[in-house]
Amino acid sequence: KELGVFEIDAVARKAVFCQDQSARVAVVQWVPSQAAVEATVIKPLDLLNENEEFNEKSLEELKGVCEASCLSFKQGDAIQFERVGFCRLDDAEKMVFIHSC
């Protein structure tokens, strides 16, 4: 896979390749709009805070889209999402995945 830095013009609905690839920018993973399915990844974080107390923010919820092929997965199936890591499908109806590593 080839990576590159692009300038996005949302008004003109176009992306232009940047010659200067040294810029630190946000990463976008493309999914074709006609094949996009809403999904959630639940990412476990530290269970205890710095005071050894329960961390109420110990689960991070990442919302995004995945490819329509994910609809064929069954509960418990594992998948590797690019730029996220390995996840296991927890709820096939709601497309909720649990981040495992």
NORZIDA-V674004 format. One record per backbone hydrogen bond with DSSP energy under -1.0 kcal/mol. NH is the residue of the N-H (numbers start at 1). CO is the residue of the C=O. E is the energy in kcal/mol with one decimal. If there is no record, write none. Layout:
BEGIN
NH CO E
NH CO E
END
This chain:
BEGIN
7 16 -2.9
9 14 -3.0
13 9 -1.2
14 9 -1.8
16 7 -2.4
18 5 -3.0
35 32 -1.9
37 66 -2.6
39 64 -2.6
40 95 -2.4
41 62 -2.8
42 97 -3.3
43 60 -3.3
45 58 -3.8
49 53 -3.1
52 49 -2.1
55 47 -3.2
58 55 -1.4
60 43 -2.9
62 41 -3.1
64 39 -2.3
66 37 -2.6
68 35 -1.4
70 67 -2.2
71 68 -2.0
72 69 -1.5
73 70 -1.6
76 89 -3.2
77 74 -2.6
79 87 -2.6
81 85 -2.6
84 81 -1.8
85 81 -2.5
87 79 -3.0
88 98 -2.2
89 77 -2.9
90 96 -2.9
91 96 -1.9
95 91 -1.1
96 91 -1.9
97 40 -3.3
98 88 -2.8
99 42 -3.0
100 86 -3.1
101 86 -1.4
END
